[in-house]
């Protein structure tokens, strides 16, 4: 395989030069011949790259030659970029009517000077390339077909999607779990025991530690469980700070604390608590540092455990408290390796040639040397290989000999990487811009790949969607791992295994770097992609040396007020991601216009009020992210000239109240978070007419400014097939239902019919009494939310939507029906699983919803509870905010035999708990939560008798509850009891002594009970003395 970076850059340069040469730009006068000659040189070199890559592993001179070729290729790319950008700027001048004006930023003010300069640049680069090309004869390179064996593309459906079953580690896991569980009796080496798991990279040390960490037997032993990934810089203060952050959840007060107060605070947090702390990836060999870190950890309860994973036997021996707690992790047995390999390589049944493939596969597995990571990676690769010759080619590849040549990269990983399609190799290699173990945001990765042109186009498909396909493929092949989705924040993150990170760094060792405190940037003049946890680490000296910089990504915040002018002098910058560093940025200088190659700009959460006019000069800009720039009052009027803009995100810009004119000219827009309809002569909704490529989530706000249906229809939503989540808001949030202005809401909404592909729909502050009939036709909808639609009475049509899973109804004053008025509710809402009802005072009945599992009813009409009994599939039921309600129907819960969680909150006048029919049992109920029910005095005995499997009972701020005596003895499965702010609770029930499953008792702000629970002396102490965990008013009284 050819050098992935050189090959890809050369391909891009050849395509770009061919495209430019075909253009009839005035800026190209005198350059076309030289551009063709550059292409000719690359045409001569390209067929040799496959042989050069293979031979360079043993030839230092050839490595240097490829390095020079790579640098020259980047220079050519910069020149081509400059030429095409100049053409864009001249077009901008013409469109804006600029003629012969001196401009600080536009080189088009002197086209002759530009042409002379570029001609000289091209000639200089041609001479450099000629010299490099001439050197190829020294290496006797042979022509070959580049990427002959590379997988053309990766269909993730063909790769096994099994959840990686842990193979061959049962014995090690059981041994360590047993030692941890028996640590109280079998060990006597201080209060805290340190286990150390060690072995080479890729053996599965972290995976084994995770298995132990999640084991149910281990879970029961510890009051506190903490997991910490340790960086190469073993800083006692940093690690202590991270441990405290994990315990407290808030690090704001910790950032400026010195080591001594940090350790004192940690010591206080760990006292009387038995904890399990996993330190993953430790490389520190300094005994003094380790002893310093352990000092506060020694104050945990007896049996507290620290578990360390490390590659070093020396580190393991130093850290383990006893030799018996050092756990060397060996390779997988051959049979286990084969089972693991087969689960991936043969995930699709291969009847043809199965025996031959298994023979080759067995030999391949042996070359993996029992490393689980190597086996999984190579197995997922072989799943994509269909012929015997392809399998044989992998088996006999020279790459397997890398280990014998002193390489630290696992051969299986390099083989799998070499077999990726070229564009995927580039995407993966760019991930090395992030430091080891960094949690990478999927959206950021995809946006970076798109910005660099790494994502090849495919018809009319959205490049961002194609980028997600690349992400999924890299995950399936284990190049990326630990994928986590945060539904609340709408984000997806991933990490790289240390071995994969090392592979990416080996590919991009000259181009990518991450600055950390105390480290010197190596070869700054060659660095193209740079990241830092603190923008202050990017000193003027560093930035001055990194003259070729293309990416600048900050991952953390500012440790002080930054000086940013050095950033805006980076003329070749393509990506500027300030991320969370933006929060101290108060303005963007006019010099941002100098970054004419910029494709991606993220200054989200900054305090910028107005963007500089020079931003319009960023003619290559594709992504502009301004999320939660709460002070931003307007977008530049010239934004309509930024024709390459594909992604504009202004979500959370609460001070922005209008859009600039001409938004409709941005025909390449694929993502637009929000469009604000202007008042009077402001920007009209018709600007959206031709923006038919818009996709993802899209919001239209201030629809009260749409004058008539023809304007709404001109938005052309029906043709925007890529939008999957649509938010429509009229903006009358604070209007009273009795004082709403006359409006044309119904005809406007009728004209805003979206495409049938829509999956999620939110409508806010709509003032019509009916919804349009087209909603029935949105058969792909899975989620609908109505908020502030105060005049609507009937939503029966929603019941016909075949795939609707989530329905939210909020502030719907007039709503009376969810089914038709005749009461025929058969076959309604066939897939609805979650229903939220809030502030719907006239909705008094629910239809039968056959698959509903989650129901929230907040501040609505209490009559609605009469119909809850028919919802027999409910698993979660919450009632909140019924401040005048005194009782609930006695039989409301009797039929809810699937109920697992029930919550009552802020029902301040509720006097009695909902009863159960005689002999009724809610066997599935596991959690009961009762908060802020001030009039409730007790729980009926039949209720506890009917919930024998209840495991968690949580009572908060029920000020009139005096006793828990009645029926508590029936809660034989109860594990956790929490009682807070019940000042009239006189004592704990005698039955607590007989609840053998009860493990945890937490009491707070219950003064009468607190006195009676005083250890050894209180009247109720004998009732609870047997419990393993007792906490009263934030103080752990007992833990064993």
VENRANOR-V251567 format. One record per residue. RES is the residue in one letter. PHI is phi in whole degrees, 0 to 359 (* if undefined). NEAR is the number of other ideal C-beta (glycine too) atoms within 8 Angstrom. Layout:
{{RES,PHI,NEAR} {RES,PHI,NEAR}}
//
This chain:
{{X,*,11} {X,288,12} {X,305,11} {X,298,12} {X,285,12} {X,300,13} {X,303,14} {X,293,13} {X,296,12} {X,297,13} {X,301,10} {X,295,10} {X,296,15} {X,296,12} {X,296,8} {X,293,11} {X,293,14} {X,296,9} {X,296,8} {X,296,13} {X,298,11} {X,278,5} {X,278,8} {X,251,3} {X,278,9} {X,297,6} {X,294,12} {X,270,14} {X,303,6} {X,84,6} {X,249,13} {X,299,8} {X,296,6} {X,292,11} {X,296,14} {X,294,10} {X,292,9} {X,298,15} {X,296,13} {X,297,8} {X,299,12} {X,296,13} {X,297,8} {X,287,8} {X,277,12} {X,307,13} {X,294,10} {X,268,12} {X,292,14} {X,298,14} {X,292,11} {X,296,15} {X,296,11} {X,294,9} {X,277,11} {X,292,11} {X,298,8} {X,245,5} {X,227,9} {X,296,5} {X,297,8} {X,291,11} {X,301,9} {X,296,8} {X,296,14} {X,296,13} {X,296,9} {X,294,9} {X,296,11} {X,299,13} {X,298,9} {X,295,12} {X,297,13} {X,295,11} {X,297,10} {X,299,13} {X,299,12} {X,297,10} {X,296,12} {X,298,13} {X,296,10} {X,294,10} {X,294,14} {X,293,10} {X,292,12} {X,299,13} {X,295,12} {X,296,11} {X,293,14} {X,293,13} {X,296,8} {X,300,12} {X,301,11} {X,296,8} {X,296,7} {X,271,8} {X,75,5} {X,273,8} {X,226,5} {X,50,3} {X,253,6} {X,289,4} {X,232,8} {X,296,4} {X,256,7} {X,261,10} {X,289,9} {X,297,11} {X,295,8} {X,221,7} {X,298,10} {X,295,6} {X,297,8} {X,297,12} {X,297,12} {X,297,8} {X,296,8} {X,290,13} {X,300,11} {X,293,8} {X,299,9} {X,297,13} {X,296,9} {X,297,8} {X,291,13} {X,298,12} {X,297,8} {X,297,10} {X,294,13} {X,302,9} {X,293,8} {X,294,12} {X,297,10} {X,294,7} {X,289,9} {X,299,11} {X,296,6} {X,290,7} {X,251,12} {X,52,5} {X,282,9} {X,252,6} {X,287,6} {X,208,9} {X,270,6} {X,297,11} {X,58,11} {X,302,7} {X,259,7} {X,289,11} {X,297,9} {X,299,4} {X,200,5} {X,239,13} {X,265,6} {X,296,10} {X,291,4} {X,273,9} {X,262,15} {X,304,9} {X,255,5} {X,296,8} {X,287,3} {X,307,5} {X,285,6} {X,281,9} {X,252,9} {X,78,10} {X,241,11} {X,298,6} {X,296,6} {X,296,10} {X,298,12} {X,299,8} {X,297,9} {X,289,14} {X,299,12} {X,297,8} {X,294,13} {X,294,14} {X,294,9} {X,266,9} {X,297,11} {X,295,7} {X,259,5} {X,267,6} {X,237,10} {X,216,2} {X,235,6} {X,82,6} {X,280,9} {X,251,12} {X,255,15} {X,246,13} {X,260,14} {X,231,16} {X,260,15} {X,228,15} {X,168,9} {X,291,6} {X,296,9} {X,93,11} {X,282,12} {X,100,11} {X,298,14} {X,296,9} {X,298,10} {X,297,16} {X,298,13} {X,294,8} {X,300,11} {X,293,13} {X,299,12} {X,266,7} {X,299,10} {X,296,5} {X,292,8} {X,291,14} {X,302,9} {X,289,7} {X,281,10} {X,247,12} {X,282,9} {X,219,10} {X,236,8} {X,226,11} {X,234,8} {X,224,12} {X,274,7} {X,261,11} {X,280,10} {X,300,5} {X,277,8} {X,280,12} {X,266,7} {X,301,10} {X,296,9} {X,296,9} {X,293,13} {X,300,14} {X,298,13} {X,293,9} {X,297,12} {X,297,14} {X,299,11} {X,295,10} {X,283,10} {X,269,9} {X,82,5} {X,226,6} {X,254,9} {X,300,5} {X,273,6} {X,262,11} {X,300,7} {X,251,3} {X,281,9} {X,280,6} {X,299,8} {X,299,6} {X,294,8} {X,297,14} {X,291,11} {X,297,9} {X,294,10} {X,295,14} {X,302,11} {X,295,7} {X,290,10} {X,266,13} {X,299,8} {X,63,5} {X,232,13} {X,265,14} {X,237,14} {X,241,16} {X,239,12} {X,258,13} {X,251,12} {X,264,12} {X,81,11} {X,282,12} {X,236,11} {X,293,9} {X,249,8} {X,270,7} {X,298,7} {X,295,6} {X,296,10} {X,296,11} {X,297,8} {X,295,8} {X,292,10} {X,287,11} {X,307,9} {X,286,11} {X,291,13} {X,294,9} {X,267,8} {X,288,12} {X,295,12} {X,303,6} {X,97,10} {X,300,17} {X,226,14} {X,247,15} {X,240,16} {X,246,15} {X,246,15} {X,203,14} {X,272,9} {X,254,9} {X,295,7} {X,299,7} {X,296,16} {X,298,16} {X,296,10} {X,289,9} {X,270,12} {X,294,13} {X,283,8} {X,218,8} {X,304,6} {X,292,5} {X,261,12} {X,269,10} {X,240,12} {X,289,8} {X,258,11} {X,268,6} {X,289,8} {X,293,12} {X,295,8} {X,302,9} {X,294,6} {X,295,10} {X,299,16} {X,294,11} {X,299,9} {X,294,15} {X,299,17} {X,297,10} {X,296,12} {X,260,15} {X,292,12} {X,245,10} {X,293,10} {X,255,6} {X,301,4} {X,246,8} {X,284,4} {X,286,4} {X,62,8} {X,298,8} {X,295,6} {X,297,8} {X,294,12} {X,293,8} {X,297,8} {X,293,12} {X,299,14} {X,300,9} {X,293,9} {X,295,14} {X,299,12} {X,300,8} {X,285,10} {X,278,13} {X,57,7} {X,74,11} {X,270,14} {X,304,15} {X,299,15} {X,299,14} {X,296,16} {X,295,13} {X,296,14} {X,290,16} {X,296,14} {X,293,16} {X,292,13} {X,293,14} {X,300,14} {X,268,11} {X,261,10} {X,252,4} {X,251,7} {X,298,9} {X,296,6} {X,293,10} {X,296,14} {X,295,9} {X,298,9} {X,294,14} {X,300,10} {X,261,5} {X,296,8} {X,293,5} {X,298,9} {X,301,9} {X,278,8} {X,302,11} {X,298,8} {X,286,5} {X,261,8} {X,85,4} {X,287,9} {X,267,4} {X,267,11} {X,297,14} {X,303,14} {X,298,13} {X,292,14} {X,296,13} {X,299,14} {X,296,14} {X,297,12} {X,299,10} {X,270,12} {X,290,14} {X,301,11} {X,308,12} {X,293,11} {X,288,12} {X,298,14} {X,296,14} {X,299,15} {X,295,13} {X,299,13} {X,296,14} {X,298,13} {X,289,11} {X,293,13} {X,268,11} {X,293,10} {X,302,8} {X,70,11} {X,287,8} {X,276,8} {X,269,13} {X,276,9} {X,300,13} {X,298,8} {X,296,9} {X,303,14} {X,298,14} {X,295,13} {X,294,13} {X,300,14} {X,294,15} {X,301,12} {X,270,11} {X,74,6} {X,283,10} {X,266,13} {X,290,5} {X,286,7} {X,214,5} {X,62,4} {X,266,2} {X,296,8} {X,291,9} {X,299,11} {X,291,14} {X,293,9} {X,294,13} {X,297,15} {X,293,10} {X,296,9} {X,297,14} {X,303,13} {X,297,9} {X,294,12} {X,293,12} {X,291,12} {X,299,12} {X,260,13} {X,69,12} {X,289,11} {X,237,14} {X,209,10} {X,51,5} {X,287,10} {X,231,8} {X,250,6} {X,256,9} {X,296,5} {X,297,4} {X,268,5} {X,70,5} {X,240,9} {X,229,10} {X,236,11} {X,208,15} {X,227,11} {X,241,15} {X,299,10} {X,306,10} {X,292,12} {X,292,13} {X,296,13} {X,296,11} {X,297,13} {X,298,14} {X,294,10} {X,293,8} {X,285,12} {X,247,14} {X,297,7} {X,264,8} {X,260,9} {X,244,15} {X,204,10} {X,236,10} {X,279,12} {X,236,10} {X,305,6} {X,88,4} {X,260,6} {X,264,3} {X,289,12} {X,275,5} {X,47,7} {X,300,9} {X,291,8} {X,260,9} {X,294,15} {X,253,10} {X,232,15} {X,226,16} {X,230,15} {X,204,14} {X,282,10} {X,216,12} {X,299,11} {X,290,9} {X,289,11} {X,273,13} {X,291,8} {X,301,7} {X,295,6} {X,297,12} {X,293,13} {X,293,8} {X,282,9} {X,275,13} {X,284,8} {X,260,10} {X,303,14} {X,245,10} {X,229,14} {X,225,13} {X,236,13} {X,259,15} {X,252,11} {X,233,9} {X,252,8} {X,265,11} {X,271,5} {X,187,5} {X,283,5} {X,274,10} {X,252,6} {X,256,9} {X,298,8} {X,294,12} {X,292,11} {X,277,11} {X,258,9} {X,278,13} {X,291,8} {X,260,10} {X,296,14} {X,256,12} {X,230,15} {X,230,11} {X,242,12} {X,271,12} {X,49,11} {X,290,9} {X,289,14} {X,289,12} {X,294,10} {X,257,10} {X,276,14} {X,261,6} {X,205,7} {X,250,10} {X,291,9} {X,300,7} {X,291,9} {X,300,13} {X,295,13} {X,288,9} {X,276,12} {X,288,12} {X,269,14} {X,299,14} {X,247,11} {X,222,14} {X,225,10} {X,234,11} {X,235,12} {X,301,13} {X,65,8} {X,281,13} {X,258,10} {X,294,13} {X,265,8} {X,223,7} {X,280,9} {X,293,12} {X,297,8} {X,293,10} {X,297,12} {X,296,12} {X,289,11} {X,280,13} {X,287,13} {X,265,13} {X,297,14} {X,252,11} {X,233,14} {X,233,9} {X,248,10} {X,232,12} {X,299,12} {X,55,8} {X,276,15} {X,291,9} {X,264,8} {X,294,15} {X,258,8} {X,198,8} {X,262,10} {X,296,11} {X,299,8} {X,280,10} {X,298,13} {X,295,12} {X,273,12} {X,273,12} {X,292,9} {X,270,10} {X,296,14} {X,247,11} {X,220,13} {X,234,11} {X,243,11} {X,240,13} {X,299,9} {X,82,8} {X,275,13} {X,289,5} {X,271,9} {X,278,11} {X,238,5} {X,202,10} {X,253,11} {X,286,13} {X,293,8} {X,90,10} {X,301,14} {X,294,11} {X,278,8} {X,275,13} {X,291,8} {X,268,9} {X,300,13} {X,253,13} {X,226,12} {X,225,9} {X,295,11} {X,213,11} {X,236,13} {X,257,11} {X,284,13} {X,278,12} {X,272,6} {X,53,4} {X,271,3} {X,290,10} {X,294,11} {X,266,10} {X,294,13} {X,296,9} {X,300,13} {X,277,15} {X,306,9} {X,263,7} {X,273,14} {X,276,8} {X,270,10} {X,303,14} {X,213,13} {X,71,11} {X,267,10} {X,220,15} {X,242,12} {X,244,15} {X,244,11} {X,61,11} {X,290,16} {X,294,9} {X,273,9} {X,280,12} {X,281,5} {X,206,9} {X,296,10} {X,295,7} {X,296,12} {X,298,15} {X,296,9} {X,292,11} {X,292,13} {X,61,11} {X,298,12} {X,297,7} {X,262,7} {X,267,14} {X,285,7} {X,269,11} {X,285,16} {X,252,10} {X,223,12} {X,244,14} {X,245,12} {X,243,14} {X,228,12} {X,273,13} {X,80,9} {X,254,11} {X,305,7} {X,263,3} {X,281,9} {X,281,5} {X,296,8} {X,269,4} {X,226,5} {X,274,12} {X,290,6} {X,299,3} {X,208,8} {X,246,9} {X,304,11} {X,295,10} {X,289,10} {X,293,13} {X,295,14} {X,303,10} {X,277,11} {X,263,13} {X,300,8} {X,273,12} {X,287,10} {X,294,8} {X,287,9} {X,303,14} {X,254,9} {X,227,12} {X,225,14} {X,234,12} {X,235,13} {X,238,13} {X,60,12} {X,287,14} {X,251,11} {X,280,11} {X,264,7} {X,225,7} {X,261,10} {X,293,9} {X,293,6} {X,297,8} {X,298,10} {X,297,8} {X,278,7} {X,278,12} {X,288,8} {X,265,9} {X,296,13} {X,245,9} {X,213,11} {X,226,13} {X,227,11} {X,244,14} {X,223,11} {X,72,11} {X,270,15} {X,285,11} {X,260,11} {X,284,15} {X,255,8} {X,224,10} {X,235,11} {X,301,11} {X,298,10} {X,296,12} {X,297,12} {X,272,7} {X,288,12} {X,288,7} {X,242,9} {X,294,14} {X,248,9} {X,231,11} {X,225,13} {X,240,11} {X,236,13} {X,227,12} {X,54,10} {X,247,14} {X,298,11} {X,263,10} {X,297,14} {X,237,8} {X,227,12} {X,247,10} {X,235,10} {X,286,8} {X,291,6} {X,281,4} {X,85,6} {X,280,6} {X,249,9} {X,289,5} {X,63,4} {X,270,13} {X,47,14} {X,296,8} {X,245,9} {X,297,13} {X,247,9} {X,225,11} {X,229,13} {X,241,11} {X,235,12} {X,220,13} {X,56,10} {X,239,14} {X,291,7} {X,253,9} {X,275,15} {X,244,8} {X,209,9} {X,249,10} {X,283,11} {X,285,8} {X,243,12} {X,294,7} {X,236,10} {X,289,14} {X,246,10} {X,226,11} {X,224,14} {X,240,10} {X,234,11} {X,231,12} {X,46,7} {X,229,13} {X,271,9} {X,292,9} {X,295,7} {X,297,14} {X,289,11} {X,296,10} {X,259,10} {X,292,15} {X,301,12} {X,279,8} {X,270,13} {X,288,8} {X,265,10} {X,300,14} {X,249,10} {X,230,10} {X,221,13} {X,233,11} {X,240,12} {X,213,13} {X,80,8} {X,270,12} {X,287,8} {X,258,6} {X,286,10} {X,259,8} {X,206,7} {X,242,12} {X,305,10} {X,300,8} {X,260,10} {X,301,11} {X,263,13} {X,299,9} {X,268,8} {X,272,13} {X,288,9} {X,265,10} {X,297,14} {X,247,9} {X,225,12} {X,228,11} {X,226,12} {X,242,11} {X,220,13} {X,58,10} {X,254,14} {X,290,9} {X,255,10} {X,294,15} {X,261,8} {X,224,10} {X,278,9} {X,299,10} {X,278,10} {X,237,14} {X,297,8} {X,301,5} {X,69,4} {X,276,8} {X,227,9} {X,264,12} {X,294,8} {X,273,10} {X,292,13} {X,250,9} {X,229,11} {X,232,12} {X,231,11} {X,232,12} {X,234,13} {X,56,10} {X,253,14} {X,290,10} {X,264,10} {X,285,13} {X,254,7} {X,197,9} {X,249,9} {X,294,11} {X,296,9} {X,294,10} {X,290,13} {X,294,14} {X,293,9} {X,270,10} {X,233,14} {X,291,11} {X,255,9} {X,297,14} {X,251,10} {X,224,11} {X,237,10} {X,234,11} {X,239,11} {X,225,12} {X,54,10} {X,250,14} {X,292,9} {X,260,9} {X,293,13} {X,252,8} {X,211,10} {X,240,11} {X,294,7} {X,289,10} {X,83,12} {X,297,12} {X,296,8} {X,279,10} {X,275,13} {X,288,8} {X,260,9} {X,298,13} {X,250,9} {X,224,12} {X,236,10} {X,234,12} {X,228,13} {X,232,12} {X,53,10} {X,241,14} {X,294,9} {X,265,9} {X,291,13} {X,276,7} {X,200,10} {X,271,10} {X,291,11} {X,298,6} {X,295,9} {X,302,14} {X,296,8} {X,259,6} {X,273,12} {X,291,5} {X,277,9} {X,294,12} {X,242,9} {X,225,12} {X,233,12} {X,236,11} {X,232,13} {X,215,10} {X,56,8} {X,234,13} {X,298,7} {X,296,11} {X,288,15} {X,303,11} {X,296,8} {X,287,12} {X,259,15} {X,298,9} {X,302,8} {X,71,5} {X,242,5} {X,290,10} {X,295,5} {X,260,11} {X,299,13} {X,295,6} {X,283,10} {X,238,12} {X,301,7} {X,280,4} {X,284,12} {X,293,7} {X,227,11} {X,228,12} {X,227,11} {X,231,10} {X,51,7} {X,67,4} {X,245,6} {X,284,10} {X,275,8} {X,210,10} {X,203,11} {X,211,5}}
//
